[in-house]
C-alpha cells in the first residue's frame, strides 16, 4: 500500500484522503445520503485505506466525535436557547425598529446589516434567517425598498458572523483545532468581518436589489403583516443580553493577557466566566429573566421555549460530530502529517492553503460547518510546521473559505430561495454571488492583516 504506483508514503496517503473526500462528496451531493452517516463511513473508509488497525480506527472515530462535541454541543444548545428567547420576546424586532429610527429610512439597509451581525452572534445561520425574515418583510414594506436591498445586508451580516466571528460555533471548531486565542480571534474577526459585510451587504444589496425584483411569498407576507409590533422589550436590555457572552469572553481574554500566569484571583475568576460555555450559560440564564419573566412569560412558557428550540439542532450537532470523527482519522492515520509535509515542501502560504482547503470542501459538500470541521483537521498539522503564522488568522482564513460559492447542494441556498420567493437563477445571481464576495474579500483583508500581525 505504501508504494502506490511508485509513489512515496505521503503521496499514497494523500490519494487515500482524496478518495475518502470524493466518496463523501458524491454520497452527499449526488445520492443525497445523510451527511452524518456519510462522514462516519468516510472516516472508516479512510482508516482502512490508510492501513489503520480496526480497534484504533474505532477509537479515533469515537474520540474525534466526542472531543469535537465536548464544547460545541453545549455552545449550540445554549446559543439556540438565547436566540429563541430573543425571538419570542420580540427582542430581534426591537433591535430592527430602533435601527430604522436611528439610521433613517434611506440608510435602513445599513441598519439591517448591523442587525444581522448582532443577531447572528448567538445563533446558527439558519436560525438567524428564521428569526429575522419577518423583520425583513416588515421593514421592506414600511420603507418601500426592494426586498433584496433589505434582505441581502441581513444575510451578509448573519453569514459573516457564521464563518468568522466567535463565539459562533463554526469558528469555535477551528479555534479549538488550531489552539488559537479566543480574544485575539474576536478582535481580528471584527477588523476583517465588518468591512467584508459592508461590501457584500449594503453595497452589493443596493446594486442587486435594483436588478432582481422579488416579493415575499403571499402567505408569509400576510402572516407577518398582521403581527403585533407594539409591546417590545427595551433596546438596551435586548442588546446587552445578546452581547453578554461576547463581553464575558473578551473580559476573560483581556484578564489573561494582563496576567498570563493567573497569579491574581480576579484573573482566574475572569478566565472562568470568560470560558465560552460559562459565558453562554450566564447569558441564557440572564435572558430567561430579561427577555422572559420581565416580559410576562410564565414558567411553563419559558420551559416550552427552551425545549422546543433544541430539536432542530440535533442534526447540526451530529454532522459536526461526524466531521470531528473524520478529522481525527485524518490526523491519526498520518494523512494530516502527509498533507503538512507536502504543503510545507510546496511552500504554499498557510493562510491561502487554509482558505483553499475549506473552499474546496464547501463547494463539494455544500456545508460551511462540514468544510470548517474537515479543513481544521487538514490544516492543523500544516500550521504546527509553520511557526511564523498567526493561528488566529488561520481560523479566519478557514472560516472565509467555508463561505464561498453556496449553490444547489447547500441547505442555506434553498432556504434563501424559498423565503425570498426567487427562482434558482435569481438565487445564484444574488445569494451565491454575495457569499463568494464575502469569502474573497475576507481572504484579501486577512492577507493584508497578516502583514502587520
N, C-alpha and C positions, 0 to 999 in steps of 0.2 A: 504493500500500500504506500509506503514512504516514497517510493520512486515511481510515481505515476508518469508513464510516457517519458521517462528520463528526467523528470523534474525533481528539484530538491524537496526536502520535507516541508518547508514553509509554503512553497508554491502548491504542493499537494493539499495541504490543509486549507489553503485559500480556495482551491477548486471545490472541496467538500463544503466549505462555508457558502460559496456561491450557489451550489446545488441545493443546499438546505433553504437558502433565502428564495431561490427560484420556486421551489416547492411551496413555500409559504405564500408567495405572491400569487402563483397560479391557482392554488386552492381557495384563497380568499377572493381574488379578483374574478376569476373565470367560473369556478364551481360554487361560489358563494358559501363556502364552508364557514362554520363559526370560527372567528379569529382565535378564541381561547383554545379550542380543541386543536386548531391548526398550528398554533405556536408550540403547544406541548409535543405534537407529532414531529414538528420541525426540529425541536430540541433533541428528541430521541434519535431522529434520523441523522443529525449532525454528529451526535455522540458515537453512534455505531460506525458511521463512515470514518470518523477520526480514530477509531480503534479503542474507545474507552471501555473499561470493564463495566458490565451490566449494573452491578451494585453502586459503583462510583457514579455512574450516569444518573441513576435514580436519585442518589444523594444530591447531585448537582441541581437536578430539576426541582426537587422539593426545597432544597436550601435556597436556591435562587428565587423561587416563588415566595417563600416565607420571608426571606431577607428584604425583598423589594416591598412587600406589602406591610412589613412591620410598622413603618411610619406612614406610608402613602395611604393605606386603607383608612387610617384614623383621620388623616388630613381631608380626604374626600368626604367621609361621613360627616365630619364637623362642618366643613365648608358648605356642604349641601344644606345642612340644617340652618346655617346662618343665612343662606340665600332664600330658603323657604320662609323664614321669619320676615325677611325684607319684603318678599312678595305679598304675603298675607296681610302685613301691617299697612301696606301702601307706601313703604319707605322708598322703593325704587321710583314710584310715581312722584313722590315728594321731591326727590333729587332732580328729576326731569323738569318739573314745573318751575322749581326755583332757578334752574339753569336758564330756562327760557326767559324768565323775568330779568335775570342778571345780564345775560348776553344780548337780549333783544331779539326780535323775530328774524331780522336779516342775517344774524350770525348764529342762529339756533343750531345749524349743522355742526358748528364748533362745539357747542354745549353738549350735543348728543355724543360726540367722540369722547368727551370727558366723562359723561355718564357711563358709556360702555367700558371705559378704562377703570373707573371706580367700582362699578357693579361686578365686573369680571374678576376682581381680585379674589373673592372667597369661593367662586363657583366655577364649574366646568362650562366650556363654551356653549354647549347645547342648552344647559340650564339657564345661562345668561340670555340666550336668544329668547327662550320661552318667557323669562321674566320681563324682558324689555320690548318684545314685539307689540304689546298693547300700547305702550308709550309711544313707539314709533308711529303707529297708526293715528293715535290721538294728536300728536304734535304735527304730523304732516297735514292732517285735516284742519287744525287750528291756524297754522301759518300759511296754508295753501302753497306748499312747496312740493316738487316732485318727490314721490315716495323714496326713490333710491338716494336722493340728495340727503334725506334724513337717515335712511337705513344703513347706507354704506359706512358713514362715520361710526355708527354704533357697532357694526360688525368689525370694523378695523380696531376699535378700542378693545372689544372683547377678545379678538384674535391675537392682538399684540400681547395682552396680559397672559393669554393661554400659552403662548410659545416662549415668552421672555421673562415675565415678572414673577419672582417668588412672592408670597408663599403659595402660588398656584401649583397644584400637584405635578404638572408636566415638567416645569423647570426643577422642581424639588427632586425628581428622579435623577436628573443629570448632576445636580449639586451633590447628592448622596454618592453617586458613582465616581465623580471626579474629586470628592473630598474638598469641595470649594467652600469659601467663606460666604455665609448667607448675607451678611450686611453689605459686603463689597458687591456681591452679585445684584442685590436690590438696587444699590447706587448706580452701577453700570447699566442695569436694565432700564432705569428711568432715563439716563443720558441717551441711550440708544432708542428706547421704545417710544418716547414722546414725539421726537421728530419723525420717526417712521410712521406712527399712527396718524400724524397730521398730514403727511404726504399721501398716504394710501386712503385716508378717511375723508376729511372735509374737502381737500383739494381735488382728489380723484372723484369723490362723490358728486361734487358740483358739476364736473365735466361730464360724467356718465349719466347723471340724472337728467340732463337736457337731451340726451341721445336715446335713452331707453325709457319710454313712458309705460309705467305699470300702475295698476291699482290693486289694493288688497282684496283677497277673496271675500265675496259678499257676506257670507255667513259670519266670518271673523270680524269684518268691519262693523256689522250690525251689533254683534255681541259686545264689542269694545266701546261703541258709541253710546250705549245705554249704561255704561259702567259709572258707578258713583265715584266722583273725584273730590268731593268736598272735605270729608273728615280724614286728613292725612297727618302722620306724625311730623314733628318739627324737623327741619333740615339739619340743624346742628347735631341733634341726638342721633339721627339716622347716619349721617356721615361719620360721626365718632364711632358708632357701633361697627360699621363696615371696616373702618381703618384701624380699629383697636388691635387686631392681631399683628398688623404691619408695624404699628407703633411699638408694641411689646418686643417684637423680633429685632427691630432696629435698636431699641434700648439695650437688649442683650448683647448685640454686636458691638455697640459703642463701649459698653462696660468692659467687654473682653479685650478690646483694643487698648483702652486706657489702663487696664490692669491685667495683662496677659497671663500672669501666674495665679490669678484669682486669690490674692492674699486677703483682700477685703471681703467681709461677709456681704456687703451690698453688691459687689460684683457677682458673687455666687448666686445671690437672690435674683439679680437681673438676668443672669445666664439661664436660670431655671425658668423664669416666666417668659424669657425670650425664646425658649425651645418652641418649635412650630406647633407641636401637639398641645403643650400647655397654653400657649398664646391663643390658639383657636378655641380651646376648651373654655378659657376665660371669656372670650368674645361671645361664644354661643350662650353660655350661662347668662352673661350680661344682656344679650339680645332677648332672652326669654322674658326679662323684666322690662327693658327699654322699648322693645317692639311687640311685646306680648301682653303681660299683665297691665302695663301702663296704657295699652290701647283698649283695655276692657275685655280681652280674651280670657276665657275660663281655663282652668287646669286641663279639662277634657279637650278643649280646642288645641291647646299647645301640645298636649300629648299626641293628638291626632296628626298635627302638622309634622312633628319630629319623626313620627313613624312612617307616614305615607311618602315622605320625600326620599327615604332611603332605598325603596325598592328599585327605582330606575338606575341606581348607582352600581347594582350588583354586577352587571355585565362589564361596566367600565373597570371595576376593581379586578375582576377575573382576567380581563385582557391584559391589564398592567402586570398582574402576577405571571401570566403566561410569557409576557415579554421579558420579565425578570428571570424566568427559568431558562429561556433561550439565551439570554445574555450570559448567565452563569456557565452554561455548557460551552458557549463561545470562549469563555475565559479558561475553564478547566480542561478543555480539550487541547489547549495550546493555540487555537486559532487566533485569539486576541494578540498573543505574543508574535505570531507569524505575521499578522497584518501590521503590527507595530514595527517589526523588523523591516518589512518591505517598504512601509511608508517612510521610515527614517532613512533608508538607503536611497529612496527616490527623492528625498529632500523636499517633500511636499510641506507647505505651510500647514501647521497643525490646525489652525482655525478654519482654513479653507477645506481641509480634509474632514473636519467635524461637520461642517455645513453640507459638504457633498454627500457624505455617507447618509446623514439624516434625510437629505433631499431625495436621494435615490429610493430609500425605503418608503418615504412618504408618498412619492409618485406611484410606487408599485403597490403599496398596501392600502393607501387612502386614509390611513390613521396617523394623525400627528403624534398621538400617545405611543403607538407601536414604534413609530420612527424614532421618537425620543429615547424610548427604553432600549431598543435594539442597538441604536447608534451609540448609546452610552457605553454598552459593553464592548463595542468595537474600538471606540476612541480612547477609552480609559488607559489601556496599555501603551498607546502611542503617546499620550500625554505624559505618562510616567517616564518615557525615554526622551522627553522634550523639556528639560528643566527650566529653560528660559521663558516658557509660555505661561500666560495667565490662565489658570484653570477656570476662573470666573468668566472670562471672555469666551472660553471654550464651551461653557454651559450655554451662553447666549448664541454662539455660532450653531450649536446643535439645535437649539430652540428655533432659530431663524430658518434652518434647513427643513425642520419638521413642518413648516407652514406652507412651503412652496406648492404651487400648481394643484390646488384642490380640484378634482374633477369627478367623473361619474362613479368612482369607487369609494368616495368619501360620503359618509352619512350627513356631514355638515352641508355638503353641496345640495343634497336633496331637501334638507330642512329649509335652507335659504330659498331654494327654487319654489317650494310649496307655499311658504309664508308670504313671499313677495309676488306670488302668482305669475312667475316668469316661465318662459319656455327654456329648454336646455341650451340653445344657442345664446339666449339673453343672459342666462346664469353664467355661462362660460365667459362672456364679454364683460360681465360686471364683477361677480364674486371671485371667479378664478383669477382674473387679472389683478384684483385687489390683493388677494392672498400672495400672488407672485411678487407684486410690488413690495408688500410688507417684507417678504423674505429677502429679496435682493437688496433693498435699501438698508435693512438691518445689517446684512453682511458687510456692506460698504462702510457703514458707520462703525461697526465692530473693528474692521481693519484700521480705520482712522484712529480709534481709541487705543488700539494695540500699540501704536507708535509711541504713545505717551505713557502707557502702563508698563 
